[in-house]
């Protein structure tokens, strides 16, 4: 019997050099960017009766202040290298996966002191979607073009993995 893996959406806030963290935290605190993340992960994507799922590593889970976890309105899945840690963190957390497929990136050129990086994506395997496609997929209006908050410039983008054309 074969089982298919669920399609996943990646919501990533990264610098142009793929930096995503520094000293156990996000490299920035931007309220509009965080509001976008919350709305996309709660409401974005194909509609279903089940809440969206947020999958994160143990360190990300631990970086969230206890009063804000689990992230409300979403199923929270914590990935850990230790099965014991999974059971310790599971209290109050439901786990599931949803079916969705585009990848998001939120790029900012500053913060080169990052010590955690998102893996490099192969440019020939991804294509940037039109802004209207991003809005259609998330189901709400998204600020277009370069945004600036607290002197930091960023842009909401959607990247879609190209379909494999090999037989």
Buried (B, 14 or more C-beta within 10 A) or exposed (E): EEEEEEBBBBBBBBBEEBBBBBEEEBBBEBEBBEEBBBBBBBBBBEEEEEBBBBBBBBEBBBBEEEEEBBBEEBBBBBEBEEEEBBEEBBEEBEEBBBBBBBBBBBBBEBBEEBEBEBEEBEEEEBEEBEBEEBBEBBBEEBEEEEBEBEEBEBBBBBBBBEEEEEE
